[in-house]
Amino acid sequence: MSAPRSSRGRDPATLTLAVILAAGAAGALLASFFWRPEARPALSLCQFRAWTGLPCPGCGLTRGFCAIGHGDFGAAWRFNPFSFLFYAFTVLVLLWPLLRRAAPRAHARAVNSPWAFRVPVIVLVAMWLWGCRRIATELLGR
């Protein structure tokens, strides 16, 4: 038995999830406008760096994300170049419920495309390789 659908043929649970994710994305984007990249939290967000003293592939993403929110693209690139992809993805998640409603066929094609899985995997592998190069550079510089 399938889940009940709304009168327009859409799964209400999926729509609810999209709206919840969009609200989370809106909160992250809003925080990026208020939180200054140079303001460091009392506790390190990166356990890898706390344990090893080396940057992980994700180190700098939060500060880069916030630098983009303040329009400081050079600093964002120095913190972590993948910040731009994560920022763009967050904007996409924010707009997804609207895009889904405005263009349901395009939404279905995007969700069912093999690239919907491939692109995130490619980005994560590229980020991991970049992070390994950054770790190697730091180790050789010591």
N, C-alpha and C positions, 0 to 999 in steps of 0.2 A: 504494500500500500504506500503510495507516495504522499509527500507532505502536501497539505492544502495550499492552494495558490490563491492569490488575491484576484479580484475581478478582472484585473488587467493582465493576468497570466504570469505574474511575477511571484517569486518565492519570498514571503514576508520575512523569513528568518535570514535569508541572504541580504535582503535590503537593510534589515536591522543591523546586521554585522557591518555592512558598508557604512552606515550612518555612525555607528560607534567608532569605527576606525577613522572616519573623517573627523569626528570630534577630537579624537586623540591627535590626529595630524594638525588640526587647528590649534590645539594646545601647545604642541611642539613648536609650530611656527610662531605663535604668539610669544612663547618663552624665548625664542631666538632673537626677538626684537628687544626684549628687556634685559636678558642676561648678557653681560659683557664677556667676551672671550677671555680676557685677561683675569677675570675673577675666578679664582680656583676654589673648588670646594675644600672643606677641611679634610675630608677623606678622599683618597685617590679613587677614581672610578675604575681604574684599570688594575686588576689584580696581577696580571702578568708583569706589568711594570713595577708594581710594589714588590713582587717576589724576586724579579731578576734584575731590575734597574734598566731594562731594555724596553723600547717601545714595541707594542704589539701592532699588527696590521690595522687595528681600529683606533689606535692612539691618535688623538687630535680630531676625531670626527665631531665630537660635541662642540669643541671650541671652533672648528671650521664651520660647522652648521650655524653657530651664533655669529661668527664673523660675516657670513653671507647675509644673515638677517640685519646686520648693521651696514651692509654694502661694502665691506672691506674684503674684496675678492682676492687680493694678493696675500693677505694674512690667511684666508681660508685655504688657499693653495699650499701655503707653507705648513699649515697645521696638518692637513691631509687632503690630497687632491680628490679623493673619493667623496668628500663632503658635498661636492656639487651634485653628484649622482643621488646621494641620499636626500639632499634638499629637493631635487626635482621629483624624486619618488614620493616624498612627503606631500608636495603640492599635488601630485597626481592622485594620491590617496584622498586628499581633501576634496578634490573635484570629482572623484569617481562616481558618487551617487548622482551628481548632476549630469555627467557624461553618459552614465548608464541610462538615465531617463531620456536624455535628448537624442541619443543615437543607440537604441537597443541592438540593432544589427551589428554595428561596429563593436559594441561591447561584447557581444557573443563571439564575434570573430577574434577579438583580442584575447578573450579568456580561453578559447579553444585552440588558439594557435600554439604550435610547438615552441615558439619563441617565448611564450609566457613563462615557460620553465627554463629555457636555455639562457636567456639574458641575465636573470639573477645569478645563475650558476657561473656564467662567464665573468660577471662583475666580481663575485666573491672570490673566484680563483685568481683573477687579476689583482684584487686587493691583497690577497694572501701572498702572491709572488712579490708584489711591491713591498709589502711589509717584511718579507724575508730579506729583500735587498736592503731595506733600511736598517734592519738588525745587523746584517753583515757589514754594512758601511760603518755603523756605530762601533761594532766590535773591532774592526780594523783600525778605526781612528783612535782607539784607546791606547 
